[in-house]
Amino acid sequence: MEAALYDPEWGFYARGGRAGRRGDFITSAEVGPLFGAVVARALDRWWQESGSPRPFVVVEAGAGVGTLARSVLAAAPACSAALRYVLVERSAALRAEHERGLPSVLPVHAFAASNEPEDDDEVVSPVPDGPFTVSLEALPPPGSAHVVLANELLDNLPTRLLERTAQGWAEVFVGEHLEQVLLPTMVEPTIDVAPGARVAWQEAAAQWLRAALETGRRVVVLDYMTTTADMGMRPWREWLRTYRGHERGADVLTDLGSQDITCEVALDQLAAVLEPMRVSDQRSFLIEHGIDELVAEGRAVWERGAATGDLAAMRGRSRVREAEALTDLDGLGAFTVAEWVR
Ligand SMILES: C[S@@+](CC[C@H](N)C(=O)[O-])C[C@H]1O[C@@H](n2cnc3c(N)ncnc32)[C@H](O)[C@@H]1O
């Protein structure tokens, strides 16, 4: 999974793989600007709850080409002037898109201290009005952010794969000829499943969460989640999937680098790092942060401008459709939103 997705030359993301209508899979951010508009409202609430700090540093991890960042900024949240929005993206090919339409700044400004003078004699240069964005390859230093947000990142992190055998647990490795090889393992998931059952052991996701909790005070993860026990009861190819051109792809060990590989995220394995403060589904999260109000505004704009069919009216109408897709409990609306606050 590591090589197939992230090899700098042959990996899926180096060879043009991406989210989006013209890409390989659709994410909430790529459905349209409404998701970002709701995230902008959530950011405002978290900003106000933490005393309206300035700067307000938000890290979006696994930012892809920067679509969510563009929608958040376009929504002009109240925290805009304070906002330092850090896009963290591992793929250089996708990072190269971050400058398109985003107000960039050198990283040093993103982490500039607050302009509240600590001591009366000290002259502190004012923090310039944002919003600014910064593009990084990896998470910024510990303690540098207020919020760390990740949409559909953890399902894309390489996972280990375990199989229950008659003798106990074994780990599935990939052999020289791309065959599956079972080897003994020290990892012992505490679930009771029949021999032949497999589970993902998502060490990289747990490590990412540990790092994110060091980076930011609030960590919010949106993804398709399940539990280790649930994985053990289902066919493994159902929760470890491939995608290409919006279709389910081939077996994970074929067409390496030309299809996305994604694994449902075991929430219990994340909770073992730290119990989340809140867990909800995406539909409830979006409603809590005002999606219905944004849709009502859109509908009103559409009704006023329907006769002329102007651009604002069309955008208003598309909000209704976007909301349906984002809150659909048979689709994106059923995704899990897990929040940790330190
Ligand atoms: C499924 S895509 C989601 C993109 C975007 N968040 C969205 O919702 O459209 C996952 C992205 O995470 C990136 N990624 C994977 N591992 C990463 C890491 N350790 N740090 C930052 N980005 C990473 C991938 O390159 C890819 O662009």
PDBQT file of the ligand as one rigid body, heavy atoms in Angstrom, charges set to zero:
ROOT
HETATM    1  C1  LIG A 401      -8.312  10.063  -0.089  1.00  0.00    +0.000 C 
HETATM    2  S1  LIG A 401      -7.329  11.472  -0.364  1.00  0.00    +0.000 S 
HETATM    3  C2  LIG A 401      -8.341  12.741   0.380  1.00  0.00    +0.000 C 
HETATM    4  C3  LIG A 401      -8.058  14.131  -0.128  1.00  0.00    +0.000 C 
HETATM    5  C4  LIG A 401      -8.884  15.241   0.501  1.00  0.00    +0.000 C 
HETATM    6  N1  LIG A 401      -8.757  15.278   1.941  1.00  0.00    +0.000 N 
HETATM    7  C5  LIG A 401     -10.339  15.144   0.132  1.00  0.00    +0.000 C 
HETATM    8  O1  LIG A 401     -11.158  14.938   1.031  1.00  0.00    +0.000 OA
HETATM    9  O2  LIG A 401     -10.666  15.275  -1.068  1.00  0.00    +0.000 OA
HETATM   10  C6  LIG A 401      -6.016  11.264   0.826  1.00  0.00    +0.000 C 
HETATM   11  C7  LIG A 401      -4.885  12.243   0.656  1.00  0.00    +0.000 C 
HETATM   12  O3  LIG A 401      -3.998  12.130   1.765  1.00  0.00    +0.000 OA
HETATM   13  C8  LIG A 401      -2.661  12.239   1.308  1.00  0.00    +0.000 C 
HETATM   14  N2  LIG A 401      -1.771  11.632   2.322  1.00  0.00    +0.000 N 
HETATM   15  C9  LIG A 401      -1.517  10.340   2.546  1.00  0.00    +0.000 A 
HETATM   16  N3  LIG A 401      -0.685  10.170   3.594  1.00  0.00    +0.000 NA
HETATM   17  C10 LIG A 401      -0.416  11.401   4.070  1.00  0.00    +0.000 A 
HETATM   18  C11 LIG A 401       0.330  11.893   5.151  1.00  0.00    +0.000 A 
HETATM   19  N4  LIG A 401       0.992  11.068   5.968  1.00  0.00    +0.000 N 
HETATM   20  N5  LIG A 401       0.387  13.229   5.350  1.00  0.00    +0.000 NA
HETATM   21  C12 LIG A 401      -0.293  14.066   4.516  1.00  0.00    +0.000 A 
HETATM   22  N6  LIG A 401      -1.030  13.655   3.466  1.00  0.00    +0.000 NA
HETATM   23  C13 LIG A 401      -1.111  12.340   3.243  1.00  0.00    +0.000 A 
HETATM   24  C14 LIG A 401      -2.716  11.519  -0.031  1.00  0.00    +0.000 C 
HETATM   25  O4  LIG A 401      -1.604  11.854  -0.833  1.00  0.00    +0.000 OA
HETATM   26  C15 LIG A 401      -4.055  12.019  -0.579  1.00  0.00    +0.000 C 
HETATM   27  O5  LIG A 401      -3.922  13.225  -1.261  1.00  0.00    +0.000 OA
ENDROOT
TORSDOF 0
